[in-house]
Amino acid sequence: DTAVSQTPKYLVTQMGNDKSIKCEQNLGHDTMYWYKQDSKKFLKIMFSYNNKELIINETVPNRFSPKSPDKAHLNLHINSLELGDSAVYFCASSQNALGGDTQYFGPGTRLTVL
Amino acid sequence: DQQVKQNSPSLSVQEGRISILNCDYTNSMFDYFLWYKKYPAEGPTFLISISSIKDKNEDGRFTVFLNKSAKHLSLHIVPSQPGDSAVYFCAMIQGGSQGNLIFGKGTKLSVKP
């Protein structure tokens, strides 16, 4: 059973479109995250939700809107896609938001904006 | 401004020998340190961690060393195996930061048979 799953795995779309990436975890964790790995290979946190509430919101354009319908899901919606949004997006989860909690990552979604 | 640096983008090691991966950081407030391993087209997988109150943690072939005064973290893999070939990321977190992991850029390890 996949612990943290993301769909789709690949997403190719035109500039200006709106798209969503879904994430689900079956680990019973309270905290979920979205990370972006850009072309320079840095993995940077974008958002973190604990029990469906936003607890981390790094400097991310407001075109990106996370939505957590329940503790097991954290979806990422992106409006008006730009070329610079092309990256690999990773979802992750941890038992809670304490510093020592291991984060478990999904397989990633490679977004290509043309 | 990079708080976490992995200065070697790649490392090649012979099977059976030791692999040493290094990571430097600037933020003295980090108090928990982790290593993740990543295969192509997969997400990072947790490997081993260490808290700031320790200087060494061992798990099988993997040992993590922390030198707080030098702000230096390293991962030793002994003996190295071809299946260890992957990208290794160090990551660190500040207590109370609510899960905000800061990652290095990664080092690609190739273990040759």
Interface residues (C-beta under 8 A of the other chain):
Chain A: V4 T31 Y33 K40 K41 F42 L43 K44 I45 S48 N50 I55 I56 E58 F90 A92 S94 A97 L98 G99 G100 D101 T102 Q103 Y104 F105 G106 P107 G108
Chain B: D31 Y32 L34 Y36 A41 E42 G43 P44 T45 F46 S49 S51 F89 A91 I93 Q94 G95 G96 S97 Q98 G99 N100 L101 F103 K105 G106
